[in-house]
Amino acid sequence: MKLRNRQHLAITDTEYGAVLLDGKTGEYWQLNPPAATVTRTLLDGGDAEEAVRRVLEQFDVDAERATRDAHALIDAMRAAGVVQG
């Protein structure tokens, strides 16, 4: 999985999670804390499985939900053109 425009993507912590900004397009996404963890994992070069593992380590959520939510976020990012592959 590859992040498109990776050099233009910036993530900033907020009181309620994080915001991901695509500096090339000006689009931004508000992320809750687990979504921020998934996004940071992708920015670090990790994949969906690594993102789920990190979410499970940091949050009180079951594996099925973490997997479903991580994949839904990645699918949404793919649809927005942020993730390719």
C-alpha positions in Angstrom: 0.0 0.0 0.0 1.4 3.4 -1.0 0.3 6.8 0.1 -0.1 9.1 -2.9 1.4 12.6 -2.5 3.1 11.4 0.7 5.5 14.3 0.6 2.5 16.7 0.7 0.6 14.9 3.6 0.9 16.3 7.1 -0.7 15.1 10.2 -1.3 17.3 13.2 -2.6 16.3 16.7 -5.7 17.9 17.9 -7.6 17.8 21.1 -9.9 15.1 19.6 -7.4 13.1 17.5 -5.7 14.5 14.5 -6.1 16.3 11.2 -4.5 15.0 8.0 -3.8 17.7 5.4 -3.0 17.1 1.8 -0.9 20.2 1.0 -1.1 19.6 -2.7 -4.9 19.5 -3.0 -5.9 21.5 0.2 -8.1 18.6 1.3 -8.1 17.7 5.0 -9.7 15.0 7.1 -10.5 15.1 10.8 -9.4 11.8 12.5 -10.5 10.3 15.8 -7.6 8.8 17.8 -7.8 5.3 16.4 -8.0 6.7 12.8 -5.0 8.9 13.6 -3.1 5.8 14.6 -4.0 4.0 11.4 -2.9 7.1 9.4 0.4 7.5 11.2 1.1 3.8 10.6 0.6 4.3 6.9 2.7 7.4 6.9 5.4 5.4 8.6 5.3 2.9 5.7 3.2 0.3 7.5 0.3 -1.6 6.1 -3.3 -2.3 7.2 -2.2 -5.3 9.4 0.4 -3.2 11.2 -2.2 -0.4 11.7 -4.7 -2.8 13.3 -2.0 -4.2 15.6 -1.1 -0.7 16.7 -4.8 0.2 17.3 -5.3 -3.0 19.4 -2.2 -2.1 21.5 -3.4 1.5 22.2 -7.2 1.3 22.5 -9.7 -0.9 24.2 -11.4 -2.4 21.1 -11.8 -5.9 19.8 -9.9 -7.2 16.8 -12.9 -7.6 14.6 -13.9 -3.9 15.0 -10.4 -2.6 14.7 -9.9 -4.5 11.5 -13.2 -3.4 10.0 -12.7 0.2 11.0 -9.1 0.3 9.7 -10.1 -1.2 6.4 -13.0 1.2 6.1 -10.7 4.2 6.7 -8.2 2.9 4.2 -11.0 2.4 1.6 -12.2 5.9 2.2 -8.7 7.3 1.9 -8.3 5.3 -1.4 -11.5 6.7 -2.7 -10.3 10.2 -1.9 -7.1 9.5 -3.8 -4.8 9.6 -0.7 -4.0 5.9 -0.8 -3.2 3.9 -3.9 -2.7 0.2 -4.2 
